[in-house]
Amino acid sequence: MLTRTCLLSTLATLSVLLGCAADSMAAAPVQRQNAAPLALTCDRACLYGVLDQYLTALSRKDPALVPWGLVVRNSENNVPLPVGDGLWGTITQLGSYQLKMADPDSGQVGYFGNVDETGAVSPFVLRLRVEQRKVVEAETLVRRKADDANYMADPEFKDKPVLNEMLAPKEQLPRERLISIADGYFDTLQLNDGTLFTQFDEHCDRVENGFRTTNNPDGARISPIMAMGCEAQFKLGNFRYDDRLRARRYPLVDVERGLVLASGFIDHAGRLGTYTLTNGKQETSRYRRPHSYYLLELFRITPQGKIRQIEAVFMTVPYRTQSAWKDED
């Protein structure tokens, strides 16, 4: 058993030793290895580079060429799939239509194009989320004609220069404002009765599944309103049969180009038979059975806060299908 004097002596010795060790550590030079900072952010060029890697891998049917993260969420047509399943096994080649968008703040990159599967060409949308230059989310939508009874017409894929314009910093709207304008479009579409909850540019145009559905006189064989502009269609209250637009998401906002990539589901209960347009004309609903649309839709918004161009790809899914990407009540 240590005496009090012995104990104090021992503690004093330890204190001296620890002090010396601390002085030695402080005096020692710091060894820096791998001092280059880790690139945690991915700018537009970086995101496009990851997207190009993905598209090259897809065209070669080789998912091993993609820089995947440790944990990956992957879906095709709103169905969760293992990486490498679905389109990865059936693609013949990517088409020439390519529309890219990027959101460095959220690590998102998007792509509208067309894809050939053994001679069948379909509209194709891809959204990736990138973390530390690795893909951690992949959301794919392929609108296959053979799988969808509501296919309107054969698609045409044409470049739209307005979707690729870069805005000067003073012309750029805040991301929250851009999302609000896109959300107002969905509010206008849901139970459309002629009330507008967003603003439209006088040159607004819309392409759905590769088919022009505004300002298109040739579309009158499908519906007379296709010869009308965006605002005029909605003021007419033509889309009254769209009962609900739910599970709305706005994962990608390209502030530098005024683009918002949105997603959601349009529900049609099928109960509405006839309804009255704002011009007094009676109209018959196109949809008399329950079903829903799953969509990825791109909005180009002007510096004045008006919707100028819309690019949408959507497909029919069972009525009130739940989102693979958003929790719903």
C-alpha positions as CSV (number, residue, x, y, z in Angstrom):
1,M,0.0,0.0,0.0
2,L,1.4,3.4,-1.1
3,T,2.0,6.0,1.6
4,R,0.7,9.6,1.1
5,T,4.3,10.9,0.4
6,C,5.0,8.1,-2.0
7,L,1.7,8.7,-3.8
8,L,2.3,12.4,-4.2
9,S,5.8,11.7,-5.5
10,T,4.4,9.3,-8.1
11,L,1.8,11.7,-9.3
12,A,4.3,14.4,-9.7
13,T,6.5,12.2,-11.8
14,L,3.6,11.3,-14.1
15,S,2.8,15.0,-14.4
16,V,6.3,15.7,-15.5
17,L,6.3,12.8,-18.0
18,L,3.0,13.9,-19.5
19,G,4.1,17.5,-19.8
20,C,7.2,16.4,-21.6
21,A,5.2,14.2,-24.0
22,A,2.9,17.1,-24.7
23,D,5.8,19.4,-25.4
24,S,7.4,16.8,-27.7
25,M,4.1,16.4,-29.6
26,A,3.7,20.2,-30.0
27,A,7.2,20.6,-31.2
28,A,7.0,17.7,-33.7
29,P,6.3,18.8,-37.3
30,V,2.8,17.9,-38.6
31,Q,2.9,15.2,-41.2
32,R,0.3,16.0,-43.9
33,Q,-0.6,13.3,-46.3
34,N,-3.1,13.6,-49.2
35,A,-3.4,17.2,-48.4
36,A,-5.4,18.0,-51.5
37,P,-9.0,18.8,-50.5
38,L,-11.7,16.2,-51.2
39,A,-14.0,17.4,-53.9
40,L,-17.4,17.3,-52.2
41,T,-19.2,19.4,-54.7
42,C,-19.9,18.7,-58.4
43,D,-20.5,21.6,-60.7
44,R,-22.4,21.5,-64.0
45,A,-19.5,20.1,-66.0
46,C,-18.9,17.5,-63.3
47,L,-22.6,16.5,-63.3
48,Y,-22.7,16.3,-67.1
49,G,-19.6,14.1,-66.9
50,V,-21.2,11.6,-64.6
51,L,-24.4,11.7,-66.8
52,D,-22.3,10.9,-69.9
53,Q,-20.6,8.0,-68.1
54,Y,-24.1,6.7,-67.2
55,L,-25.4,7.0,-70.8
56,T,-22.3,5.4,-72.2
57,A,-22.6,2.5,-69.8
58,L,-26.4,2.2,-70.6
59,S,-25.7,2.1,-74.4
60,R,-23.2,-0.7,-73.8
61,K,-25.5,-2.6,-71.4
62,D,-22.7,-2.5,-68.8
63,P,-23.7,-1.0,-65.4
64,A,-20.2,-1.7,-64.1
65,L,-19.0,1.4,-66.0
66,V,-21.1,3.7,-63.8
67,P,-19.5,5.2,-60.7
68,W,-22.1,3.9,-58.2
69,G,-22.4,5.0,-54.6
70,L,-22.3,2.4,-51.8
71,V,-26.2,2.6,-51.5
72,V,-28.2,3.2,-54.7
73,R,-32.0,3.8,-55.2
74,N,-33.0,2.9,-58.7
75,S,-36.4,2.8,-60.4
76,E,-37.8,2.4,-63.9
77,N,-41.3,3.6,-64.7
78,N,-41.9,4.1,-60.9
79,V,-40.9,0.5,-60.0
80,P,-37.9,-0.1,-57.8
81,L,-35.4,-2.3,-59.7
82,P,-32.0,-3.7,-59.1
83,V,-29.2,-1.8,-60.9
84,G,-28.8,-3.3,-64.4
85,D,-32.4,-4.5,-64.8
86,G,-35.1,-3.2,-67.1
87,L,-33.8,-1.0,-70.0
88,W,-30.2,-2.0,-69.3
89,G,-31.1,-5.4,-70.9
90,T,-33.2,-4.3,-73.8
91,I,-31.6,-1.1,-75.2
92,T,-30.4,-1.2,-78.8
93,Q,-29.1,2.4,-78.9
94,L,-29.7,5.9,-77.6
95,G,-31.3,8.3,-80.0
96,S,-29.9,11.6,-81.2
97,Y,-32.3,13.8,-79.2
98,Q,-30.5,15.0,-76.1
99,L,-31.6,17.6,-73.6
100,K,-29.5,18.0,-70.4
101,M,-30.1,20.0,-67.2
102,A,-28.1,20.3,-64.0
103,D,-28.7,21.5,-60.4
104,P,-25.3,21.6,-58.6
105,D,-26.9,22.8,-55.4
106,S,-28.8,19.5,-55.0
107,G,-26.4,17.3,-56.9
108,Q,-29.0,16.5,-59.5
109,V,-28.7,16.0,-63.3
110,G,-31.4,15.3,-65.8
111,Y,-31.8,14.1,-69.4
112,F,-34.6,14.0,-71.9
113,G,-34.0,11.8,-75.0
114,N,-35.2,8.9,-77.0
115,V,-34.2,5.3,-76.8
116,D,-34.4,2.4,-79.3
117,E,-35.3,-1.1,-78.1
118,T,-35.1,-3.4,-81.1
119,G,-36.7,-0.9,-83.5
120,A,-39.2,0.5,-81.1
121,V,-38.3,4.2,-80.4
122,S,-39.6,5.7,-77.2
123,P,-39.4,9.0,-75.2
124,F,-36.9,8.6,-72.4
125,V,-36.2,10.6,-69.2
126,L,-33.5,10.1,-66.7
127,R,-32.8,11.8,-63.4
128,L,-29.6,11.1,-61.4
129,R,-28.5,12.3,-57.9
130,V,-24.8,12.5,-57.5
131,E,-22.9,12.5,-54.2
132,Q,-19.1,12.8,-54.2
133,R,-19.2,12.1,-58.0
134,K,-21.0,8.8,-57.5
135,V,-24.6,8.0,-58.6
136,V,-26.8,7.3,-55.5
137,E,-30.2,7.7,-57.2
138,A,-31.4,6.8,-60.8
139,E,-35.0,7.5,-61.9
140,T,-35.9,6.4,-65.4
141,L,-39.1,6.8,-67.3
142,V,-39.5,5.1,-70.7
143,R,-42.9,5.7,-72.5
144,R,-43.3,2.5,-74.5
145,K,-46.0,2.5,-77.1
146,A,-46.8,-1.2,-76.8
147,D,-47.4,-0.8,-73.0
148,D,-49.7,2.1,-73.1
149,A,-53.2,2.2,-74.6
150,N,-53.4,6.0,-74.2
151,Y,-50.5,6.6,-76.6
152,M,-51.5,9.7,-78.6
153,A,-49.2,9.6,-81.7
154,D,-45.8,8.6,-82.9
155,P,-43.2,10.9,-81.2
156,E,-41.1,13.4,-83.0
157,F,-37.9,14.5,-81.4
158,K,-36.8,18.1,-82.2
159,D,-34.4,20.4,-80.4
160,K,-35.9,23.4,-78.7
161,P,-33.2,26.2,-78.4
162,V,-35.2,28.0,-75.7
163,L,-34.5,25.1,-73.3
164,N,-30.7,25.5,-73.7
165,E,-30.4,29.2,-73.2
166,M,-28.2,30.4,-70.3
167,L,-29.6,33.4,-68.4
168,A,-27.5,36.3,-67.2
169,P,-27.2,36.4,-63.4
170,K,-29.6,39.4,-63.2
171,E,-32.2,37.4,-65.1
172,Q,-32.1,34.4,-62.8
173,L,-35.0,33.8,-60.4
174,P,-34.5,32.2,-57.0
175,R,-35.1,28.4,-57.0
176,E,-38.1,28.8,-54.5
177,R,-39.8,31.1,-57.0
178,L,-39.2,28.8,-59.9
179,I,-40.7,25.9,-58.0
180,S,-43.7,28.0,-57.0
181,I,-44.4,28.8,-60.7
182,A,-44.2,25.2,-61.7
183,D,-46.4,24.2,-58.8
184,G,-48.9,26.8,-59.9
185,Y,-49.1,25.0,-63.3
186,F,-50.0,21.8,-61.5
187,D,-52.6,23.7,-59.4
188,T,-54.0,25.1,-62.7
189,L,-54.2,21.6,-64.2
190,Q,-55.8,19.9,-61.2
191,L,-59.7,20.2,-61.5
192,N,-59.1,22.8,-64.2
193,D,-62.1,25.2,-64.3
194,G,-60.5,28.2,-66.1
195,T,-58.7,29.6,-63.1
196,L,-55.0,30.3,-63.5
197,F,-52.6,29.8,-60.7
198,T,-49.5,30.6,-62.7
199,Q,-48.6,32.8,-65.7
200,F,-47.9,31.8,-69.3
201,D,-45.7,33.5,-71.8
202,E,-47.5,34.4,-75.0
203,H,-45.2,32.0,-76.9
204,C,-45.7,29.1,-74.5
205,D,-45.6,25.7,-76.1
206,R,-45.9,22.2,-74.8
207,V,-44.6,18.8,-76.0
208,E,-45.8,15.6,-74.4
209,N,-44.3,12.2,-75.2
210,G,-42.7,13.8,-78.3
211,F,-46.0,15.2,-79.5
212,R,-46.8,18.9,-79.7
213,T,-50.1,19.5,-77.8
214,T,-50.3,23.3,-78.1
215,N,-50.3,25.6,-81.2
216,N,-50.6,22.5,-83.4
217,P,-53.4,22.6,-86.0
218,D,-52.6,19.1,-87.1
219,G,-53.5,17.9,-83.6
220,A,-57.1,18.8,-84.1
221,R,-57.7,15.2,-85.3
222,I,-57.1,14.2,-81.6
223,S,-58.6,17.3,-79.9
224,P,-59.5,20.8,-81.3
225,I,-57.8,22.5,-78.3
226,M,-54.4,21.4,-79.5
227,A,-54.5,24.3,-82.0
228,M,-54.7,26.6,-79.0
229,G,-51.9,28.1,-76.8
230,C,-51.1,27.1,-73.2
231,E,-53.0,29.8,-71.5
232,A,-56.1,29.6,-73.8
233,Q,-56.4,25.9,-73.1
234,F,-56.4,26.3,-69.4
235,K,-58.8,29.3,-69.5
236,L,-61.2,27.2,-71.4
237,G,-61.3,24.7,-68.5
238,N,-60.7,21.8,-70.8
239,F,-58.9,19.6,-68.3
240,R,-61.7,19.4,-65.8
241,Y,-61.3,15.6,-65.7
242,D,-57.8,15.8,-64.0
243,D,-59.1,15.1,-60.5
244,R,-55.8,15.3,-58.6
245,L,-52.2,16.0,-59.2
246,R,-50.4,14.4,-56.2
247,A,-47.0,13.3,-54.9
248,R,-45.5,16.4,-56.5
249,R,-41.7,16.6,-56.4
250,Y,-39.3,19.2,-57.7
251,P,-35.9,17.4,-57.4
252,L,-34.0,19.5,-60.0
253,V,-33.9,23.3,-60.5
254,D,-31.5,24.6,-63.1
255,V,-31.4,28.2,-61.9
256,E,-29.0,29.3,-64.6
257,R,-31.4,28.3,-67.3
258,G,-34.7,28.8,-65.6
259,L,-35.6,25.1,-65.7
260,V,-37.6,23.1,-63.2
261,L,-37.8,19.3,-63.5
262,A,-41.0,18.1,-61.7
263,S,-42.7,14.8,-61.1
264,G,-46.1,13.6,-59.9
265,F,-49.2,11.6,-60.6
266,I,-52.4,12.7,-62.3
267,D,-55.4,10.8,-61.1
268,H,-58.5,10.3,-63.1
269,A,-61.4,8.8,-61.2
270,G,-63.4,8.3,-64.4
271,R,-66.7,9.5,-62.8
272,L,-67.0,12.7,-64.8
273,G,-69.2,12.3,-67.8
274,T,-69.9,15.8,-69.3
275,Y,-68.8,19.2,-68.2
276,T,-69.2,22.8,-69.3
277,L,-66.3,24.8,-70.7
278,T,-66.0,28.5,-69.8
279,N,-67.3,29.3,-73.3
280,G,-70.6,27.5,-72.5
281,K,-69.8,24.5,-74.7
282,Q,-70.6,21.0,-73.3
283,E,-67.6,18.6,-73.4
284,T,-67.4,14.9,-72.8
285,S,-64.6,13.6,-70.6
286,R,-61.8,11.6,-72.3
287,Y,-61.4,9.4,-69.3
288,R,-64.3,7.1,-68.1
289,R,-62.3,4.6,-66.1
290,P,-60.0,5.0,-63.1
291,H,-56.4,5.3,-64.0
292,S,-53.4,7.6,-63.3
293,Y,-50.4,9.1,-65.2
294,Y,-46.9,9.0,-63.8
295,L,-44.9,12.0,-65.2
296,L,-41.6,13.7,-65.4
297,E,-42.1,17.3,-66.7
298,L,-39.7,20.1,-67.4
299,F,-40.7,23.8,-67.3
300,R,-38.7,26.7,-68.8
301,I,-39.6,29.8,-66.9
302,T,-38.7,33.3,-68.2
303,P,-37.1,36.0,-66.1
304,Q,-40.5,37.6,-65.9
305,G,-41.8,34.5,-64.1
306,K,-43.9,33.1,-67.0
307,I,-43.9,29.5,-68.3
308,R,-42.4,29.6,-71.8
309,Q,-41.8,25.9,-72.7
310,I,-43.0,22.5,-71.3
311,E,-41.5,19.1,-72.0
312,A,-43.3,16.2,-70.5
313,V,-43.1,12.4,-70.6
314,F,-45.8,10.4,-68.9
315,M,-47.2,6.9,-68.9
316,T,-50.4,5.2,-67.7
317,V,-50.2,3.4,-64.4
318,P,-52.9,1.8,-62.2
319,Y,-55.2,4.2,-60.5
320,R,-53.7,5.9,-57.4
321,T,-50.4,4.1,-57.8
322,Q,-48.1,5.2,-55.0
323,S,-44.8,7.0,-55.7
324,A,-41.5,5.0,-55.4
325,W,-39.8,8.3,-54.5
326,K,-42.2,10.2,-52.1
327,D,-44.1,9.0,-49.1
328,E,-47.8,9.6,-49.4
329,D,-50.7,9.7,-46.9
